[in-house]
Amino acid sequence: MSTDHLQDALAALSYLKKAGHSFGGQLTLLEAAGDSSVRAAVTFGAGAGSWDDSPELRDTLLAHVRQLPLPVMLIHAANDYSLAPGKAIDDELTRLSKPHVLKIYSPFGATPRHGHNFLYYDIRRWERDVFSFLDANVKDAE
């Protein structure tokens, strides 16, 4: 238990701590669109740093969210690098009548970098909303 299996579990936990935020949020959406075992997805600042400058990213993410078979929660702070990805994905999911939530919290800190990383420093602000979303969309399905 203290060698290979433990190292594998620790590596998985380390990866999960990074998933769902920023670039990891983009990967979360791509993975969720193609994995039927995923029951819900939560992203923080997905695409916020590169959305405005990357038509390929926009096209890829929007194509994948069209395939989402599950509820998704999109989270940004108001002073994130860009709110455009959250709003565009929200618009697309609304158009397709797919279950989702877009939550834009008040600004955190003084810069877009602070806003983009608020999930690490202001857990109390988003924690209840995220766990309520997960409880509503995952807990009963187990």
GROMACS elastic network, one bead per residue, 0.5 to 0.9 nm:
[ bonds ]
;  ai    aj funct       b0    kb
    1     4     6  0.73844   500
    1     5     6  0.58882   500
    1     6     6  0.58604   500
    2     5     6  0.69110   500
    2     6     6  0.53166   500
    2     7     6  0.76566   500
    3     6     6  0.54593   500
    3     7     6  0.60950   500
    3     8     6  0.86602   500
    4     7     6  0.50955   500
    4     8     6  0.61024   500
    4     9     6  0.86189   500
    5     8     6  0.51100   500
    5     9     6  0.62099   500
    5    10     6  0.86142   500
    6     9     6  0.50825   500
    6    10     6  0.60972   500
    6    11     6  0.85230   500
    7    10     6  0.50823   500
    7    11     6  0.60591   500
    7    12     6  0.85593   500
    8    11     6  0.51163   500
    8    12     6  0.61774   500
    8    13     6  0.86328   500
    9    12     6  0.50968   500
    9    13     6  0.61755   500
    9    14     6  0.85838   500
   10    13     6  0.50497   500
   10    14     6  0.60866   500
   10    15     6  0.85998   500
   11    14     6  0.50476   500
   11    15     6  0.62276   500
   11    16     6  0.86687   500
   12    15     6  0.51035   500
   12    16     6  0.61859   500
   12    17     6  0.87052   500
   13    16     6  0.50435   500
   13    17     6  0.62565   500
   13    18     6  0.89135   500
   14    17     6  0.52839   500
   14    18     6  0.68673   500
   15    18     6  0.53595   500
   15    19     6  0.63383   500
   16    20     6  0.79169   500
   17    20     6  0.80277   500
   17    21     6  0.88348   500
   18    21     6  0.64825   500
   18    22     6  0.88926   500
   18    23     6  0.89269   500
   18    24     6  0.62502   500
   18    25     6  0.88291   500
   19    22     6  0.83161   500
   19    23     6  0.79663   500
   19    25     6  0.61833   500
   19    26     6  0.88264   500
   19    27     6  0.74341   500
   19    28     6  0.66478   500
   19    43     6  0.83286   500
   20    23     6  0.77124   500
   20    26     6  0.73556   500
   20    27     6  0.74167   500
   20    28     6  0.56317   500
   20    29     6  0.84605   500
   20    41     6  0.81139   500
   20    42     6  0.63251   500
   20    44     6  0.59709   500
   20    45     6  0.84154   500
   20    46     6  0.75058   500
   21    26     6  0.77627   500
   21    27     6  0.89814   500
   21    28     6  0.85033   500
   21    42     6  0.87946   500
   21    43     6  0.57816   500
   21    45     6  0.59309   500
   21    46     6  0.61231   500
   21   116     6  0.88000   500
   21   117     6  0.83853   500
   21   119     6  0.83480   500
   22    26     6  0.66244   500
   22    27     6  0.88587   500
   22    43     6  0.77369   500
   22    44     6  0.61832   500
   22    47     6  0.59300   500
   22    48     6  0.67299   500
   22    49     6  0.73852   500
   22   116     6  0.77907   500
   22   117     6  0.86696   500
   23    26     6  0.50908   500
   23    27     6  0.64174   500
   23    28     6  0.86215   500
   23    45     6  0.83079   500
   23    46     6  0.61817   500
   23    47     6  0.64638   500
   23    48     6  0.87216   500
   23    49     6  0.85105   500
   24    28     6  0.60258   500
   24    29     6  0.87319   500
   24    43     6  0.80039   500
   24    44     6  0.86270   500
   24    46     6  0.72450   500
   25    29     6  0.64378   500
   25    30     6  0.87720   500
   25    42     6  0.77051   500
   25    44     6  0.60822   500
   25    45     6  0.68343   500
   25    47     6  0.73431   500
   25    74     6  0.89051   500
   26    29     6  0.53146   500
   26    30     6  0.64628   500
   26    31     6  0.87182   500
   26    43     6  0.77206   500
   26    45     6  0.87105   500
   26    46     6  0.50979   500
   26    47     6  0.61091   500
   26    57     6  0.89629   500
   26    61     6  0.71553   500
   27    30     6  0.50115   500
   27    31     6  0.59712   500
   27    32     6  0.83678   500
   27    46     6  0.85422   500
   28    31     6  0.51578   500
   28    32     6  0.59395   500
   28    33     6  0.85538   500
   28    41     6  0.69625   500
   28    42     6  0.78098   500
   28    43     6  0.70325   500
   28    46     6  0.86822   500
   29    32     6  0.51127   500
   29    33     6  0.62019   500
   29    34     6  0.88767   500
   29    41     6  0.72690   500
   29    42     6  0.85960   500
   29    43     6  0.78255   500
   29    46     6  0.85362   500
   29    61     6  0.72437   500
   29    64     6  0.70147   500
   29    65     6  0.67170   500
   29    68     6  0.79666   500
   29    72     6  0.83975   500
   30    33     6  0.53561   500
   30    34     6  0.67485   500
   30    35     6  0.89122   500
   30    60     6  0.85314   500
   30    61     6  0.70687   500
   30    64     6  0.58941   500
   30    65     6  0.76493   500
   30    68     6  0.87614   500
   31    34     6  0.53721   500
   31    35     6  0.60141   500
   31    38     6  0.85068   500
   31    64     6  0.88645   500
   32    35     6  0.53364   500
   32    36     6  0.74606   500
   32    37     6  0.85255   500
   32    38     6  0.60521   500
   32    39     6  0.82419   500
   32    40     6  0.77423   500
   32    41     6  0.68024   500
   32    64     6  0.85935   500
   32    65     6  0.85867   500
   32    67     6  0.88693   500
   32    68     6  0.65226   500
   32    69     6  0.79185   500
   32    70     6  0.76396   500
   32    72     6  0.89728   500
   33    36     6  0.78091   500
   33    38     6  0.87801   500
   33    64     6  0.57589   500
   33    65     6  0.64866   500
   33    66     6  0.81090   500
   33    67     6  0.54145   500
   33    69     6  0.66507   500
   33    70     6  0.80945   500
   34    38     6  0.88830   500
   34    64     6  0.82750   500
   34    67     6  0.78074   500
   34    68     6  0.77206   500
   34    69     6  0.87166   500
   35    38     6  0.58453   500
   35    69     6  0.89674   500
   36    39     6  0.75200   500
   36    69     6  0.75128   500
   36    70     6  0.85815   500
   38    41     6  0.75309   500
   38    69     6  0.89549   500
   38    70     6  0.75634   500
   39    69     6  0.83495   500
   39    70     6  0.57882   500
   39    71     6  0.73144   500
   39   134     6  0.89792   500
   39   137     6  0.69775   500
   39   138     6  0.59122   500
   39   141     6  0.80204   500
   40    69     6  0.88800   500
   40    70     6  0.54331   500
   40    71     6  0.50393   500
   40    72     6  0.57065   500
   40    73     6  0.80552   500
   40   133     6  0.86640   500
   40   134     6  0.69800   500
   40   137     6  0.63056   500
   40   138     6  0.65554   500
   41    70     6  0.75140   500
   41    71     6  0.65433   500
   41    73     6  0.62239   500
   41    74     6  0.84638   500
   41   134     6  0.83456   500
   42    71     6  0.87620   500
   42    72     6  0.57560   500
   42    74     6  0.60582   500
   42    75     6  0.75619   500
   42   130     6  0.75051   500
   42   133     6  0.87583   500
   42   134     6  0.84713   500
   43    46     6  0.59446   500
   43    72     6  0.78391   500
   43    73     6  0.62812   500
   43    74     6  0.51076   500
   43    75     6  0.59475   500
   43    76     6  0.85558   500
   44    73     6  0.85952   500
   44    74     6  0.62957   500
   44    76     6  0.58473   500
   44    77     6  0.86793   500
   44   116     6  0.79548   500
   44   117     6  0.85168   500
   44   119     6  0.72617   500
   45    48     6  0.52803   500
   45    49     6  0.80281   500
   45    74     6  0.75549   500
   45    75     6  0.60711   500
   45    76     6  0.50690   500
   45    77     6  0.78162   500
   45    80     6  0.70168   500
   45    81     6  0.82728   500
   45    82     6  0.82164   500
   45    83     6  0.80176   500
   45    85     6  0.82466   500
   45    86     6  0.76711   500
   45   115     6  0.89531   500
   45   116     6  0.60974   500
   45   117     6  0.82135   500
   46    49     6  0.80995   500
   46    51     6  0.88102   500
   46    74     6  0.76862   500
   46    75     6  0.80599   500
   46    76     6  0.82303   500
   46    85     6  0.70469   500
   46    86     6  0.73965   500
   47    50     6  0.55656   500
   47    51     6  0.51866   500
   47    52     6  0.87175   500
   47    57     6  0.78001   500
   47    58     6  0.82769   500
   47    61     6  0.86487   500
   47    82     6  0.80976   500
   47    83     6  0.89443   500
   47    84     6  0.86319   500
   47    85     6  0.59372   500
   47    86     6  0.81552   500
   48    51     6  0.57517   500
   48    52     6  0.79750   500
   48    76     6  0.84235   500
   48    80     6  0.67503   500
   48    81     6  0.53384   500
   48    83     6  0.64533   500
   48    84     6  0.72945   500
   48    85     6  0.62388   500
   48    86     6  0.80406   500
   48   116     6  0.77354   500
   49    52     6  0.77623   500
   49    53     6  0.86663   500
   49    80     6  0.82825   500
   49    81     6  0.55334   500
   49    82     6  0.66565   500
   49   116     6  0.84567   500
   50    53     6  0.55898   500
   50    54     6  0.60636   500
   50    57     6  0.77283   500
   50    81     6  0.86028   500
   50    82     6  0.84399   500
   51    54     6  0.54272   500
   51    55     6  0.73393   500
   51    56     6  0.89182   500
   51    57     6  0.64638   500
   51    58     6  0.61692   500
   51    82     6  0.75225   500
   51    84     6  0.72571   500
   51    85     6  0.62272   500
   52    55     6  0.76197   500
   52    58     6  0.83666   500
   52    82     6  0.76001   500
   52    84     6  0.75923   500
   52    85     6  0.83727   500
   53    57     6  0.86771   500
   54    57     6  0.52682   500
   54    58     6  0.64828   500
   54    59     6  0.87761   500
   55    58     6  0.50388   500
   55    59     6  0.61055   500
   55    60     6  0.85042   500
   56    59     6  0.51630   500
   56    60     6  0.60238   500
   56    61     6  0.85379   500
   57    60     6  0.51248   500
   57    61     6  0.60361   500
   57    62     6  0.84054   500
   58    61     6  0.53961   500
   58    62     6  0.60450   500
   58    63     6  0.84309   500
   58    85     6  0.76667   500
   58    88     6  0.88455   500
   59    62     6  0.53080   500
   59    63     6  0.59928   500
   59    64     6  0.86026   500
   60    63     6  0.51855   500
   60    64     6  0.62541   500
   60    65     6  0.87138   500
   61    64     6  0.51505   500
   61    65     6  0.61225   500
   61    66     6  0.86327   500
   61    85     6  0.89122   500
   61    89     6  0.80818   500
   62    65     6  0.51606   500
   62    66     6  0.62841   500
   62    67     6  0.89477   500
   62    88     6  0.81054   500
   62    89     6  0.65222   500
   62    92     6  0.73897   500
   63    66     6  0.53781   500
   63    67     6  0.70283   500
   64    67     6  0.52383   500
   64    68     6  0.66722   500
   65    68     6  0.50118   500
   65    69     6  0.87421   500
   65    89     6  0.72363   500
   65    92     6  0.78991   500
   65    93     6  0.72593   500
   66    69     6  0.86318   500
   66    92     6  0.74340   500
   66    93     6  0.71120   500
   66    96     6  0.75162   500
   66    98     6  0.86176   500
   68    71     6  0.77328   500
   68    72     6  0.83502   500
   68    93     6  0.89427   500
   68    98     6  0.79674   500
   69    98     6  0.80545   500
   69    99     6  0.89805   500
   70    98     6  0.78394   500
   70    99     6  0.70549   500
   70   100     6  0.83890   500
   70   137     6  0.86210   500
   71    98     6  0.71396   500
   71   100     6  0.50822   500
   71   101     6  0.80372   500
   71   133     6  0.89804   500
   71   137     6  0.70734   500
   72    98     6  0.87891   500
   72    99     6  0.67978   500
   72   101     6  0.64412   500
   72   102     6  0.85215   500
   72   133     6  0.88615   500
   73    99     6  0.89116   500
   73   100     6  0.55855   500
   73   102     6  0.59450   500
   73   103     6  0.74536   500
   73   130     6  0.78333   500
   73   133     6  0.75464   500
   74    86     6  0.61522   500
   74    89     6  0.84277   500
   74    90     6  0.79550   500
   74   100     6  0.77156   500
   74   101     6  0.61317   500
   74   103     6  0.61732   500
   74   104     6  0.82934   500
   75    86     6  0.73416   500
   75   101     6  0.83244   500
   75   102     6  0.60620   500
   75   104     6  0.58767   500
   75   105     6  0.76588   500
   75   126     6  0.86541   500
   76    79     6  0.80161   500
   76    80     6  0.62336   500
   76    82     6  0.86096   500
   76    83     6  0.68628   500
   76    86     6  0.73742   500
   76   102     6  0.82096   500
   76   103     6  0.65347   500
   76   105     6  0.62871   500
   76   106     6  0.88699   500
   76   115     6  0.77210   500
   76   116     6  0.71125   500
   76   118     6  0.86139   500
   76   119     6  0.89757   500
   77    80     6  0.52843   500
   77    83     6  0.82661   500
   77   103     6  0.83180   500
   77   104     6  0.53606   500
   77   106     6  0.57900   500
   77   107     6  0.53794   500
   77   108     6  0.65661   500
   77   112     6  0.88106   500
   77   114     6  0.89704   500
   77   115     6  0.52556   500
   77   116     6  0.65950   500
   77   117     6  0.86073   500
   77   118     6  0.70499   500
   77   119     6  0.88098   500
   78    81     6  0.88274   500
   78    82     6  0.84850   500
   78    83     6  0.72372   500
   78   104     6  0.58075   500
   78   105     6  0.57171   500
   78   106     6  0.52231   500
   78   108     6  0.77249   500
   78   112     6  0.87614   500
   78   115     6  0.70088   500
   78   116     6  0.89670   500
   79    82     6  0.75825   500
   79    83     6  0.81660   500
   79   105     6  0.88089   500
   79   106     6  0.76605   500
   79   108     6  0.68671   500
   79   109     6  0.83520   500
   79   110     6  0.81908   500
   79   111     6  0.68863   500
   79   112     6  0.51267   500
   79   113     6  0.82468   500
   79   114     6  0.78826   500
   79   116     6  0.72706   500
   80    83     6  0.65671   500
   80   107     6  0.78307   500
   80   108     6  0.86222   500
   80   111     6  0.80821   500
   80   113     6  0.68252   500
   80   114     6  0.75802   500
   80   117     6  0.81345   500
   80   118     6  0.88365   500
   81   111     6  0.86991   500
   81   113     6  0.69338   500
   81   115     6  0.75012   500
   81   116     6  0.64117   500
   82    85     6  0.70573   500
   82    86     6  0.84282   500
   82   112     6  0.83049   500
   82   116     6  0.88420   500
   83    86     6  0.55377   500
   83    87     6  0.62410   500
   83    88     6  0.86173   500
   83   104     6  0.82658   500
   84    87     6  0.51163   500
   84    88     6  0.58845   500
   84    89     6  0.84091   500
   85    88     6  0.51295   500
   85    89     6  0.59759   500
   85    90     6  0.82795   500
   86    89     6  0.52691   500
   86    90     6  0.59091   500
   86    91     6  0.84985   500
   86   102     6  0.67437   500
   86   103     6  0.86501   500
   86   104     6  0.86439   500
   87    91     6  0.60399   500
   87    92     6  0.86016   500
   87   102     6  0.75851   500
   88    91     6  0.50602   500
   88    92     6  0.62165   500
   88    93     6  0.86373   500
   89    92     6  0.50709   500
   89    93     6  0.60819   500
   89    94     6  0.84106   500
   89   102     6  0.87810   500
   90    93     6  0.52034   500
   90    94     6  0.59853   500
   90    95     6  0.84788   500
   90   100     6  0.74181   500
   90   101     6  0.75046   500
   90   102     6  0.62952   500
   91    94     6  0.51051   500
   91    95     6  0.60785   500
   91    96     6  0.86598   500
   92    95     6  0.50405   500
   92    96     6  0.62825   500
   92    97     6  0.85780   500
   92    98     6  0.86862   500
   93    96     6  0.50553   500
   93    97     6  0.59710   500
   93    98     6  0.51149   500
   93    99     6  0.72505   500
   93   100     6  0.69874   500
   94    98     6  0.61955   500
   94    99     6  0.78789   500
   94   100     6  0.79327   500
   95    98     6  0.78635   500
   97   100     6  0.88529   500
  101   133     6  0.86011   500
  103   129     6  0.89239   500
  104   107     6  0.88430   500
  105   108     6  0.82534   500
  105   125     6  0.81020   500
  105   126     6  0.81404   500
  106   115     6  0.89436   500
  107   110     6  0.79116   500
  107   111     6  0.88299   500
  107   112     6  0.87790   500
  107   114     6  0.86352   500
  107   115     6  0.60953   500
  107   118     6  0.87617   500
  108   111     6  0.79613   500
  108   112     6  0.85396   500
  108   114     6  0.61312   500
  108   116     6  0.84351   500
  108   117     6  0.86210   500
  108   118     6  0.61482   500
  108   121     6  0.89331   500
  108   122     6  0.80343   500
  109   112     6  0.81349   500
  109   113     6  0.84706   500
  109   114     6  0.51998   500
  109   115     6  0.62517   500
  109   118     6  0.80300   500
  110   113     6  0.83599   500
  110   114     6  0.65150   500
  110   115     6  0.77238   500
  111   114     6  0.52105   500
  111   115     6  0.64000   500
  111   116     6  0.86429   500
  112   116     6  0.59319   500
  112   117     6  0.85387   500
  113   116     6  0.50452   500
  113   117     6  0.62554   500
  113   118     6  0.85818   500
  114   117     6  0.52530   500
  114   118     6  0.59796   500
  114   121     6  0.88646   500
  115   118     6  0.52050   500
  115   119     6  0.85102   500
  116   119     6  0.77972   500
  117   120     6  0.59931   500
  117   121     6  0.72755   500
  117   122     6  0.89594   500
  118   121     6  0.51611   500
  118   122     6  0.55262   500
  118   123     6  0.76983   500
  119   122     6  0.57028   500
  119   123     6  0.57142   500
  119   125     6  0.84926   500
  119   126     6  0.74573   500
  119   127     6  0.89688   500
  120   123     6  0.63386   500
  121   124     6  0.87281   500
  122   125     6  0.56297   500
  122   126     6  0.73818   500
  122   127     6  0.87681   500
  123   126     6  0.56291   500
  123   127     6  0.55331   500
  123   128     6  0.89384   500
  124   127     6  0.53337   500
  124   128     6  0.73109   500
  125   128     6  0.74869   500
  125   129     6  0.82428   500
  126   129     6  0.54823   500
  126   130     6  0.61776   500
  126   131     6  0.86821   500
  127   130     6  0.53258   500
  127   131     6  0.61656   500
  127   132     6  0.84791   500
  128   131     6  0.53138   500
  128   132     6  0.59715   500
  128   133     6  0.85098   500
  129   132     6  0.51493   500
  129   133     6  0.61273   500
  129   134     6  0.86403   500
  130   133     6  0.50950   500
  130   134     6  0.61932   500
  130   135     6  0.85296   500
  131   135     6  0.58782   500
  131   136     6  0.84155   500
  132   135     6  0.50175   500
  132   136     6  0.60885   500
  132   137     6  0.85631   500
  133   136     6  0.52252   500
  133   137     6  0.61903   500
  133   138     6  0.82915   500
  134   137     6  0.51022   500
  134   138     6  0.53569   500
  134   139     6  0.68125   500
  135   138     6  0.55448   500
  135   140     6  0.72430   500
  136   139     6  0.64733   500
  136   140     6  0.70769   500
  137   140     6  0.70179   500
  137   141     6  0.72577   500
  138   141     6  0.52815   500
  138   142     6  0.67107   500
  139   142     6  0.57334   500
